[in-house]
Amino acid sequence: MTKKAVIQGLLALVLVFAFSGCSTVKGWFGKKKSDDRPPEVLAEKGIKELKKKNYDDAIDTFGKVRDRYPYSEQALLAQLKVADAYFFKKKFDEAHQAYREFEKLHPTNKAVPYCIYREGQCFYRQRSTIDRDQTYTLKAIDEFKRLKQKYPDSEYIAKADFYLTRCRKDLAEHEFYVAEFYYRTKRYQAAIDRYQALTQDYPDFPKNAEAKERIQECQELLAAKDKPKGILSKVTSIFDAKW
C-alpha cells in the first residue's frame, strides 16, 4: 500500500468519526454513563446532593426519579425533595408550587401537613417590611391557619403558632405605621380610623396605649379645626339678624 493510500484511508476514517457524532466516539473510546440506574440509587444520590447543598444537581436527580419511575416508592420522595431543594435554594415561588402540587396529587399522604407548613413558610420568607404591602404576610397567615384547621394534631402546629404570632405582629406594626403616617400628614380622621382598627384587631399590641392617646389627640385637633367655622357662622348669623 502506497503512502498516499494510507493517508487517504486515515482521512476517510476521520470523516466517519465526524459524521457518526460525539456520542459514538465516546461509546467506542470512553465509558458511557449509565442512564438506567434504579430509582433507589438515584434517590440516594439526590439525598446526598441535597445534604451537600448542591440544589440544582438534587433537583435534576430527583426529577429523573420522578419522570422515569413515576410508580415507584421513590417517586413520592423525589417529588417532595424537589420542593425542598427549591425551598433551600430560596426559590420560594417554585417551592410553593411544588409543595402544592404534591398536596393535590397525594391529598391523603402523611407528608401533606409538612407541605402546608412549608407553603406557609414560602410566603413568610417573602414578606415585606412593615412600611410595605403585607400581601405575603396575609398569605402566610392563611396557610398556617389552614394547617391548624385541617391537622390540629400535627407536629408542625407549634411552629405554625410561632410564625402566626410573628405575622400578626408585623400586621399590627404595619397598621400603626400607616396610622402614624396619616397623623404626621394631618389626615386626622384617616389616622383615627387606623388607630381604632389597630386597637380592635390587635388588643394585645404593646403600642395600643400610644394609639389611644393618638386617637384622643386627633379628635381634639379635628374639633379645634372645626371651632373657628362655628364661631364665624355664629357671627354671620348675628350680622344678618341686624340687617
C-alpha positions as CSV (number, residue, x, y, z in Angstrom):
1,M,0.0,0.0,0.0
2,T,1.4,3.4,-1.0
3,K,1.9,6.3,1.4
4,K,-0.8,8.2,-0.5
5,A,-3.3,5.4,0.0
6,V,-2.6,5.2,3.7
7,I,-3.2,8.9,4.1
8,Q,-6.5,8.7,2.2
9,G,-7.6,5.8,4.4
10,L,-6.9,7.8,7.6
11,L,-8.8,10.8,6.2
12,A,-11.8,8.6,5.4
13,L,-11.7,7.2,9.0
14,V,-11.7,10.7,10.4
15,L,-14.7,11.6,8.3
16,V,-16.5,8.5,9.6
17,F,-15.9,9.6,13.2
18,A,-17.1,13.2,12.4
19,F,-20.4,12.1,10.8
20,S,-21.1,9.4,13.4
21,G,-21.3,12.0,16.2
22,C,-19.6,12.5,19.5
23,S,-21.7,10.0,21.3
24,T,-20.5,7.2,19.1
25,V,-16.9,8.3,19.7
26,K,-17.5,8.2,23.4
27,G,-19.1,4.9,23.1
28,W,-16.0,3.5,21.3
29,F,-13.3,5.1,23.3
30,G,-14.8,6.0,26.6
31,K,-17.1,4.6,29.2
32,K,-20.7,5.7,28.6
33,K,-22.5,7.0,31.7
34,S,-25.4,4.8,32.6
35,D,-28.9,6.4,32.3
36,D,-30.8,3.4,33.6
37,R,-29.8,3.5,37.2
38,P,-32.5,2.1,39.5
39,P,-34.7,4.6,41.5
40,E,-33.1,3.6,44.8
41,V,-29.7,4.6,43.6
42,L,-30.8,7.8,42.1
43,A,-32.8,8.8,45.2
44,E,-29.8,8.1,47.4
45,K,-27.7,10.2,45.1
46,G,-30.2,13.1,45.2
47,I,-30.3,13.0,49.0
48,K,-26.5,13.3,49.2
49,E,-26.6,16.2,46.8
50,L,-29.3,17.9,48.9
51,K,-27.2,17.5,52.1
52,K,-24.2,19.0,50.3
53,K,-26.4,21.9,49.2
54,N,-25.9,21.1,45.6
55,Y,-29.5,22.1,45.0
56,D,-29.5,22.2,41.2
57,D,-28.0,18.7,41.0
58,A,-30.5,17.4,43.5
59,I,-33.4,18.9,41.5
60,D,-32.1,17.2,38.4
61,T,-31.5,13.9,40.1
62,F,-34.9,13.7,41.8
63,G,-36.5,14.9,38.6
64,K,-35.1,11.8,36.9
65,V,-36.6,9.6,39.6
66,R,-40.0,11.3,39.3
67,D,-40.1,11.1,35.5
68,R,-38.6,7.7,34.8
69,Y,-40.1,5.8,37.7
70,P,-43.4,7.5,38.4
71,Y,-44.9,4.4,40.1
72,S,-42.0,3.7,42.4
73,E,-41.9,4.4,46.1
74,Q,-39.0,6.8,45.5
75,A,-41.2,8.9,43.1
76,L,-43.1,10.3,46.1
77,L,-39.9,11.1,47.9
78,A,-38.5,12.7,44.8
79,Q,-41.5,15.0,44.4
80,L,-41.1,16.2,48.0
81,K,-37.4,16.6,47.8
82,V,-37.6,18.7,44.6
83,A,-39.8,21.1,46.5
84,D,-37.3,21.0,49.4
85,A,-34.4,21.8,47.1
86,Y,-36.3,24.8,45.7
87,F,-37.1,26.0,49.2
88,F,-33.5,25.7,50.5
89,K,-32.4,27.4,47.3
90,K,-34.7,30.3,48.2
91,K,-36.8,29.8,45.1
92,F,-39.9,30.2,47.1
93,D,-42.4,30.6,44.2
94,E,-41.2,27.3,42.7
95,A,-41.1,25.6,46.0
96,H,-44.6,26.7,46.9
97,Q,-45.8,25.4,43.5
98,A,-44.1,22.0,44.1
99,Y,-45.4,21.6,47.6
100,R,-49.0,22.5,46.4
101,E,-48.7,20.0,43.5
102,F,-47.7,17.3,45.9
103,E,-50.6,18.1,48.2
104,K,-53.1,18.0,45.3
105,L,-51.7,14.8,43.8
106,H,-51.5,13.0,47.2
107,P,-54.1,14.5,49.5
108,T,-54.1,11.6,51.9
109,N,-50.3,11.3,52.2
110,K,-48.8,11.7,55.7
111,A,-46.5,14.4,54.3
112,V,-49.3,16.8,53.4
113,P,-49.2,18.7,56.8
114,Y,-45.5,19.2,56.2
115,C,-46.3,20.6,52.7
116,I,-48.8,23.0,54.0
117,Y,-46.4,24.2,56.7
118,R,-43.7,24.8,54.0
119,E,-46.2,26.6,51.8
120,G,-46.8,29.0,54.7
121,Q,-43.0,29.4,55.1
122,C,-42.7,30.2,51.4
123,F,-45.0,33.1,51.8
124,Y,-43.5,34.1,55.2
125,R,-39.9,34.3,53.7
126,Q,-41.2,36.7,51.0
127,R,-43.0,39.1,53.3
128,S,-42.1,42.8,53.2
129,T,-41.0,45.2,55.9
130,I,-43.8,46.9,57.8
131,D,-43.7,50.0,55.6
132,R,-44.6,48.0,52.5
133,D,-47.5,45.9,51.3
134,Q,-48.3,42.9,53.5
135,T,-49.8,40.6,51.0
136,Y,-47.3,37.8,51.6
137,T,-47.8,38.1,55.4
138,L,-51.6,37.6,54.9
139,K,-51.0,34.7,52.6
140,A,-48.7,33.1,55.2
141,I,-51.3,33.5,57.9
142,D,-53.9,31.8,55.6
143,E,-51.6,28.8,55.2
144,F,-50.7,28.4,58.8
145,K,-54.4,28.7,59.8
146,R,-55.3,26.1,57.2
147,L,-52.7,23.7,58.7
148,K,-54.2,24.2,62.2
149,Q,-57.7,23.7,60.9
150,K,-57.1,20.6,58.9
151,Y,-54.4,19.0,61.0
152,P,-54.8,20.2,64.6
153,D,-52.7,17.3,66.0
154,S,-49.8,17.8,63.5
155,E,-46.3,18.1,64.8
156,Y,-45.9,21.4,62.9
157,I,-48.7,23.2,64.9
158,A,-46.3,24.7,67.4
159,K,-44.1,26.1,64.7
160,A,-47.2,27.4,62.8
161,D,-48.3,29.2,66.0
162,F,-44.8,30.8,66.3
163,Y,-45.0,32.1,62.8
164,L,-48.6,33.2,63.2
165,T,-47.6,35.3,66.2
166,R,-44.8,37.0,64.2
167,C,-47.1,37.6,61.2
168,R,-49.8,39.2,63.4
169,K,-47.1,41.4,65.0
170,D,-46.0,42.5,61.5
171,L,-49.6,43.4,60.6
172,A,-50.1,45.4,63.8
173,E,-46.8,47.2,63.2
174,H,-47.9,48.0,59.7
175,E,-51.2,49.3,60.8
176,F,-49.5,51.5,63.4
177,Y,-47.0,52.7,60.8
178,V,-49.8,53.7,58.4
179,A,-51.8,55.5,61.2
180,E,-48.7,57.4,62.2
181,F,-48.2,58.4,58.5
182,Y,-51.7,59.8,58.4
183,Y,-51.1,61.6,61.8
184,R,-47.9,63.2,60.5
185,T,-49.6,64.4,57.3
186,K,-52.5,65.9,59.3
187,R,-55.1,63.5,57.9
188,Y,-56.6,63.1,61.3
189,Q,-59.8,61.2,60.5
190,A,-57.9,58.6,58.5
191,A,-55.4,58.3,61.4
192,I,-58.3,57.8,63.8
193,D,-59.8,55.0,61.7
194,R,-56.4,53.2,61.6
195,Y,-55.7,53.6,65.3
196,Q,-59.1,52.3,66.1
197,A,-58.7,49.3,63.8
198,L,-55.4,48.6,65.4
199,T,-56.7,48.5,68.9
200,Q,-59.7,46.4,67.9
201,D,-58.0,43.8,65.7
202,Y,-54.8,43.5,67.9
203,P,-55.9,44.1,71.5
204,D,-52.5,42.8,72.9
205,F,-50.3,45.0,70.7
206,P,-47.8,46.8,73.0
207,K,-48.3,50.2,71.3
208,N,-52.1,50.3,71.9
209,A,-51.8,52.8,74.8
210,E,-50.0,55.2,72.5
211,A,-52.6,54.6,69.7
212,K,-55.4,55.5,72.1
213,E,-53.6,58.7,73.1
214,R,-53.3,59.5,69.4
215,I,-57.0,58.9,68.9
216,Q,-57.8,61.5,71.5
217,E,-55.3,63.9,70.2
218,C,-56.6,63.6,66.6
219,Q,-60.2,64.1,67.8
220,E,-59.1,67.3,69.7
221,L,-57.3,68.6,66.6
222,L,-60.3,67.9,64.4
223,A,-62.6,69.7,67.0
224,A,-60.2,72.7,67.1
225,K,-60.1,72.8,63.3
226,D,-64.0,73.0,63.2
227,K,-64.3,75.5,66.0
228,P,-63.4,78.7,64.0
229,K,-66.0,77.7,61.4
230,G,-68.6,77.5,64.2
231,I,-67.7,81.0,65.5
232,L,-67.7,82.5,62.1
233,S,-71.2,81.0,61.4
234,K,-72.5,82.5,64.7
235,V,-71.1,85.9,63.9
236,T,-72.6,85.8,60.4
237,S,-75.9,84.9,61.8
238,I,-75.9,87.9,64.3
239,F,-74.8,90.2,61.5
240,D,-77.6,89.0,59.2
241,A,-80.1,89.4,62.0
242,K,-79.2,93.1,62.5
243,W,-79.6,93.9,58.8
